[in-house]
């Protein structure tokens, strides 16, 4: 079967443009050039220009629509994995013969608008302890153009993290996952189908704060969200009360050097909220669950997480820090917080606060 994707689009554009220009020419000449409307031919030129613009937009929309339908039709024969936004036939292939080279490895997943820089203190400790780790960038983040986030979605985040987790599980006998904020939510999502040694959540973004609920309600309504994004494509990252930058961190000197985007596409915020709706901590598989957070966190709702776990009588350990905010692994007590994470990974717990 021949693919007339572009041809049909151009044909539609040509027919539409000819129809519009014909309609313009058929307008009564006296009306078109009436002095009370416009002097000279300016009005007619403007109409022809609008006809051309409208026709080009129609070509673009038709080609976009037909391309999507074409791909969907062909790909329907393959094994789709909805939660990953991928297909079984397109999953990574690996062959790693022989015994696994590592006893225990760690996957580190960073937060929203941020980067792997969040784990600098922790990775120093992991290297010193001889524990291998992998800290990938979540798709859309860490590039020199925040606009990449306009295309990345929650399934891209989960798929990339799943790929990295599966790679580590092929290389190590045991794998622990540490996720901060958005990374904590992604960590929760990927452990639904992959059991890990330790699931360590650092201020996970599983539940919104009271001030963010209204935005979540608006941006998870399809038609309203699309209209909103068409008008307002970007949002500034808020500066929380008592903070000197958009980074929810008490250590003022530290937060000024944090890698982050100061404005993000509304699309990415919507994807975060949708992932919240699709992720449940009770579905995660792990041998041990630990939660690390600062009591001055203004970004996520930790109480809702604890209520969810306690309501299901789930066992978990909490490492709470009195002089830290959301970015607990980078804040004033970062050394103690990272030692707590390390103690869980090593199974020592010597740093667990009372």
Helices and strands as residue ranges (DSSP letters): H 5-26, H 29-32, H 42-75, E 80-81, G 82-84, E 86-87, G 88-90, E 102-109, G 116-119, H 120-128, E 132-134, G 146-150, H 154-171, E 172-180, H 182-190, E 196-202, H 210-219, H 222-231, E 234-236, H 252-255, E 263-265, H 266-278, G 281-283, E 286-294, H 302-311, E 317-321, H 334-346
